[in-house]
Amino acid sequence: MNAKTVKGLPEGKPNFVARSQRVRHNSIFFDVANAALLLLFTIIIVVPVWNIVISSFATSESLSENDFIFWPKALSLDNYAAVFSDDGLWQSLFISVSRTAVGVIAHTMFCAVFAYPLSKAYLKGRSVYSAMGIITMFFSGGMIPTYLLIKSLGLLDSFWVYIIPGLFSYYDVIILMNFFRQVPNSLIDSARIDGAGELRVFSSIILPLSKPALATIALFHGVAQWNDFMTTKLYINNEALYPLQMRLYEIIVRSQASAQMGTVGSLMVDTTTRGMRLATIIITIAPILILYPFVQRYFVSGTMLGAVKG
C-alpha cells in the first residue's frame, strides 16, 4: 500500500474528509448558538409583553402582591370595565379612527402626487424641489413658531390640525420615487399612445402597480397618527376632539388623583391605577396588532422594492 494512502483512500482524501468534518461541526455549533440566541431574545421580548397582557386581567389584590405576574390567582375584567365606563371614550375612539383613516388617505395621496413628477428626470427644477424636500428632513421651525403658524391658520381646536400638518413627509416621498422609477416605461408609453394623459397614467397605471409601496407608507403614517399624543396636548382644548390616547391619559390622571386623595371614584371600583394603565396599553396597541397581519406582505415587499434601483 502506498504510504500516502490511508485505508484505501487516495492521496489528499483524508484531508478532505477532515475538512468536511470540521465544517459540519462548525455548522452544528453555529446552529446551536443561533437557536440559543434566538430563544434568549424571544424570552426577553415575549416575557414583558406577556406580563403586561396578563396583568391587565389581574385583580387589584394580585397586582398589589407581585410586581411581576406570570399568571394571576384570579382573572378579572374590572380594569377594562373601569376604562370603558368613561362616557367620552367611544367619542374619542371615533376621533382616533377618523383621524387615522382620513390622515392615511390624505397623506398617502399627497406624497404620491408629489413623488410622481419628481421621479421623472425631465422635470424642470427637479433638483431644487429635491433640495427643498431634503431640508425638511433635517430642520424644523421649532415648537413656538409652529404653534404660531397653526394658530394663524385657524387650526386650533380643529379636527384638521390632525391632518394638514402631517400631509407631507419627504422620507415617504423618497420611498415612492424609487418605486415609481421601477414601473416599466413601456407601459407608460403604450398608455400615452392610446391617448392617456398624465393624470390617467398616474391613476390607472402608476397607483395600481404601486400598492406595496403605498401600503408601506399607509402603515407608517397610520401608526404615527394612531399613537400621536402631542398634537392634542399642544393644539386641542376641546374634549370633544380628544383622540383615544388623550382620553386614556385623562382617565389615568383622574384615577391617580382619586387614589392620592384616598377616595375611590366611579372609575376605580376594585381596580388599581396600575391595572388601568396596563389596560390602556392593551386597548391602544390592539388595533395596530389586528391590522398589521393584513398589510404585512405589502409592507415587506414595499420596503424592499422601493429601496432597489433598477
Wavefront OBJ file of the C-alpha trace (Angstrom):
o trace
v 0.000 0.000 0.000
v 1.231 3.489 -0.784
v 2.441 5.369 2.268
v 0.404 8.338 1.229
v -2.876 6.467 1.265
v -4.994 5.677 4.292
v -7.375 2.734 4.346
v -7.526 2.611 0.617
v -8.322 6.325 0.182
v -6.337 8.187 -2.468
v -3.851 10.906 -1.645
v -5.495 14.048 -0.283
v -8.779 12.307 0.565
v -8.167 12.180 4.360
v -7.555 15.929 4.420
v -10.795 16.498 2.513
v -12.728 14.296 4.955
v -11.197 16.111 7.921
v -12.119 19.486 6.469
v -15.672 18.278 5.813
v -15.999 17.098 9.412
v -14.715 20.421 10.735
v -17.178 22.314 8.536
v -20.018 20.069 9.721
v -19.035 20.544 13.369
v -18.801 24.322 12.890
v -22.204 24.324 11.217
v -23.743 22.404 14.118
v -22.136 24.783 16.620
v -23.451 27.796 14.687
v -26.975 26.344 14.531
v -26.999 25.640 18.273
v -25.611 29.085 19.141
v -28.058 30.757 16.753
v -31.011 28.863 18.238
v -29.889 29.750 21.768
v -29.596 33.460 20.924
v -32.976 33.478 19.204
v -34.540 31.762 22.210
v -32.922 34.301 24.548
v -34.146 37.281 22.524
v -37.610 35.728 22.272
v -37.793 35.393 26.039
v -36.574 38.972 26.517
v -39.295 40.255 24.167
v -42.200 37.942 24.983
v -41.991 37.831 28.785
v -42.526 41.597 29.385
v -45.345 41.652 26.815
v -46.958 38.644 28.455
v -46.635 40.317 31.863
v -48.438 43.426 30.574
v -51.225 41.444 28.919
v -51.923 39.053 31.784
v -51.528 41.740 34.462
v -54.218 43.824 32.761
v -56.642 40.976 33.570
v -55.453 40.593 37.174
v -57.375 41.725 40.222
v -56.169 44.579 42.398
v -55.138 42.087 45.078
v -52.912 40.154 42.666
v -51.319 43.356 41.408
v -50.590 44.543 44.930
v -48.874 41.277 45.854
v -46.412 40.992 42.974
v -44.653 43.321 40.564
v -44.239 40.537 38.025
v -47.195 38.274 37.302
v -46.897 35.199 35.103
v -50.420 34.032 35.914
v -52.668 35.773 38.465
v -54.573 33.981 41.177
v -57.815 35.307 39.736
v -58.722 36.842 36.387
v -60.885 39.922 36.204
v -62.190 42.407 33.633
v -62.527 45.197 36.202
v -59.647 47.197 34.738
v -61.207 47.197 31.276
v -64.668 47.883 32.693
v -63.292 50.905 34.533
v -61.679 52.276 31.360
v -64.671 51.644 29.087
v -67.104 53.124 31.612
v -65.848 56.611 30.758
v -68.603 58.475 28.907
v -66.292 60.105 26.373
v -64.258 57.018 25.464
v -66.342 55.996 22.457
v -66.308 59.555 21.100
v -62.517 59.560 21.447
v -62.318 56.198 19.716
v -64.320 57.639 16.814
v -61.937 60.621 16.622
v -58.894 58.329 16.613
v -60.303 56.100 13.880
v -61.408 59.119 11.825
v -58.104 60.966 12.068
v -56.183 57.795 11.241
v -58.334 56.925 8.222
v -58.511 60.459 6.817
v -54.879 61.165 7.648
v -53.605 57.999 5.979
v -55.580 58.568 2.769
v -54.677 62.258 2.543
v -51.001 61.726 3.391
v -50.541 58.801 1.017
v -52.184 60.542 -1.926
v -50.392 63.845 -1.279
v -46.977 62.153 -1.148
v -47.777 60.085 -4.244
v -48.796 63.173 -6.231
v -45.606 64.909 -5.113
v -43.343 61.906 -5.779
v -44.586 61.053 -9.293
v -43.248 64.151 -11.089
v -40.047 64.060 -9.012
v -39.411 60.534 -10.281
v -39.119 61.910 -13.835
v -35.669 63.090 -14.925
v -37.127 65.597 -17.396
v -38.935 67.634 -14.684
v -37.654 71.221 -14.728
v -36.342 72.375 -11.354
v -36.275 68.817 -10.052
v -33.021 69.338 -8.144
v -34.410 72.456 -6.454
v -37.556 70.667 -5.317
v -35.497 67.729 -4.072
v -33.185 70.045 -2.115
v -36.166 71.750 -0.503
v -37.584 68.365 0.480
v -34.286 67.191 1.956
v -34.107 70.349 4.090
v -37.425 69.420 5.709
v -35.882 66.108 6.829
v -33.184 67.823 8.900
v -34.670 71.153 10.020
v -37.964 72.279 11.519
v -39.363 75.596 12.656
v -39.462 74.694 16.348
v -42.370 74.331 18.732
v -43.267 78.011 19.268
v -43.096 79.090 15.587
v -45.098 76.005 14.652
v -47.723 76.835 17.270
v -47.980 80.405 15.974
v -48.359 79.087 12.422
v -51.093 76.654 13.459
v -52.867 79.478 15.284
v -52.626 81.853 12.300
v -54.137 79.164 10.069
v -57.112 78.818 12.404
v -56.388 75.174 13.155
v -56.502 75.390 16.958
v -59.319 73.240 18.337
v -59.971 71.927 14.853
v -60.069 68.351 13.580
v -57.910 69.376 10.624
v -54.933 70.090 12.872
v -54.526 66.310 12.925
v -54.491 66.088 9.118
v -52.951 69.144 7.415
v -49.601 69.389 9.285
v -48.940 65.705 8.569
v -49.699 65.741 4.845
v -46.081 65.842 3.694
v -43.101 63.656 4.522
v -40.113 63.702 2.214
v -38.951 60.372 3.626
v -42.139 58.786 2.274
v -41.724 60.703 -0.981
v -38.275 59.124 -1.455
v -39.719 55.632 -0.996
v -42.423 56.318 -3.576
v -39.994 57.968 -6.003
v -37.748 54.899 -6.024
v -40.759 52.662 -6.537
v -42.259 54.749 -9.348
v -38.957 54.589 -11.239
v -39.279 50.812 -11.435
v -42.544 50.959 -13.371
v -41.666 49.911 -16.967
v -41.627 52.851 -19.336
v -43.168 50.625 -22.000
v -46.442 50.556 -20.052
v -46.479 54.334 -19.756
v -45.582 54.816 -23.436
v -48.323 52.400 -24.505
v -50.890 54.311 -22.469
v -49.778 57.609 -23.981
v -50.025 56.158 -27.490
v -53.630 55.231 -26.677
v -54.275 58.871 -25.748
v -53.940 58.735 -21.956
v -52.770 61.915 -20.269
v -50.535 62.186 -17.203
v -53.486 62.051 -14.816
v -54.845 58.904 -16.459
v -51.405 57.285 -16.466
v -50.952 58.134 -12.804
v -54.375 56.870 -11.693
v -54.683 53.815 -13.955
v -51.088 52.539 -14.149
v -48.800 54.030 -11.515
v -51.084 53.759 -8.482
v -52.345 50.187 -9.119
v -48.785 48.936 -9.650
v -47.556 50.737 -6.537
v -49.830 49.097 -3.983
v -46.917 47.611 -1.968
v -45.216 50.997 -1.614
v -48.497 52.767 -0.865
v -49.342 50.153 1.783
v -45.935 50.706 3.379
v -46.490 54.464 3.561
v -50.017 53.953 4.851
v -48.818 51.640 7.617
v -46.059 54.002 8.747
v -48.339 57.023 8.812
v -51.273 55.113 10.262
v -49.232 54.015 13.264
v -47.955 57.586 13.714
v -51.482 59.012 13.574
v -52.885 56.410 15.946
v -50.140 56.879 18.549
v -49.887 60.667 18.277
v -50.386 62.397 21.617
v -48.505 65.696 21.464
v -50.672 67.249 18.746
v -53.684 67.064 21.036
v -51.664 68.243 24.011
v -50.427 71.339 22.159
v -53.316 72.391 19.948
v -56.597 70.926 21.284
v -58.563 72.156 24.306
v -61.980 70.902 23.233
v -62.534 67.493 24.878
v -64.911 66.521 22.074
v -61.854 66.349 19.790
v -59.729 64.255 22.145
v -58.413 61.056 20.497
v -58.253 57.773 22.341
v -54.716 58.290 23.647
v -55.570 61.626 25.239
v -58.780 60.255 26.740
v -56.945 57.321 28.288
v -54.361 59.729 29.655
v -57.124 61.763 31.298
v -58.635 58.608 32.810
v -55.298 57.615 34.336
v -54.699 61.131 35.709
v -58.142 61.185 37.337
v -57.653 57.723 38.832
v -54.268 58.730 40.252
v -55.774 61.869 41.766
v -58.550 59.837 43.366
v -56.032 57.361 44.770
v -53.881 60.142 46.237
v -56.888 61.672 47.952
v -57.761 58.319 49.468
v -61.093 58.118 47.712
v -62.456 55.625 45.258
v -64.177 57.195 42.280
v -66.668 55.638 39.922
v -63.830 54.592 37.613
v -61.832 52.912 40.359
v -64.146 50.188 41.628
v -61.984 47.246 42.681
v -59.117 48.300 40.409
v -55.771 49.940 40.861
v -54.101 52.705 38.927
v -51.517 50.227 37.721
v -54.177 47.889 36.401
v -55.820 50.709 34.480
v -52.510 51.747 32.971
v -51.936 48.212 31.743
v -55.453 48.025 30.330
v -54.951 51.287 28.441
v -51.739 49.920 26.915
v -53.591 46.880 25.561
v -56.504 48.986 24.285
v -54.110 51.323 22.492
v -51.959 48.724 20.734
v -54.677 46.160 19.962
v -55.989 47.830 16.749
v -52.471 48.049 15.281
v -51.761 44.403 16.097
v -55.054 43.368 14.485
v -54.443 45.423 11.327
v -50.766 44.603 10.751
v -51.158 40.969 9.544
v -53.422 42.131 6.706
v -50.849 44.589 5.317
v -47.674 42.721 6.286
v -46.920 41.272 2.843
v -47.395 44.683 1.202
v -45.235 46.244 3.906
v -42.316 43.842 3.384
v -42.385 43.948 -0.419
v -42.845 47.729 -0.410
v -39.811 48.428 1.742
v -37.618 46.042 -0.264
v -38.698 47.016 -3.769
v -38.767 50.716 -3.025
v -35.146 50.598 -1.952
v -33.767 48.934 -5.085
v -32.835 50.905 -8.153
v -33.445 49.272 -11.475
l 1 2 3 4 5 6 7 8 9 10 11 12 13 14 15 16 17 18 19 20 21 22 23 24 25 26 27 28 29 30 31 32 33 34 35 36 37 38 39 40 41 42 43 44 45 46 47 48 49 50 51 52 53 54 55 56 57 58 59 60 61 62 63 64 65 66 67 68 69 70 71 72 73 74 75 76 77 78 79 80 81 82 83 84 85 86 87 88 89 90 91 92 93 94 95 96 97 98 99 100 101 102 103 104 105 106 107 108 109 110 111 112 113 114 115 116 117 118 119 120 121 122 123 124 125 126 127 128 129 130 131 132 133 134 135 136 137 138 139 140 141 142 143 144 145 146 147 148 149 150 151 152 153 154 155 156 157 158 159 160 161 162 163 164 165 166 167 168 169 170 171 172 173 174 175 176 177 178 179 180 181 182 183 184 185 186 187 188 189 190 191 192 193 194 195 196 197 198 199 200 201 202 203 204 205 206 207 208 209 210 211 212 213 214 215 216 217 218 219 220 221 222 223 224 225 226 227 228 229 230 231 232 233 234 235 236 237 238 239 240 241 242 243 244 245 246 247 248 249 250 251 252 253 254 255 256 257 258 259 260 261 262 263 264 265 266 267 268 269 270 271 272 273 274 275 276 277 278 279 280 281 282 283 284 285 286 287 288 289 290 291 292 293 294 295 296 297 298 299 300 301 302 303 304 305 306 307 308 309 310
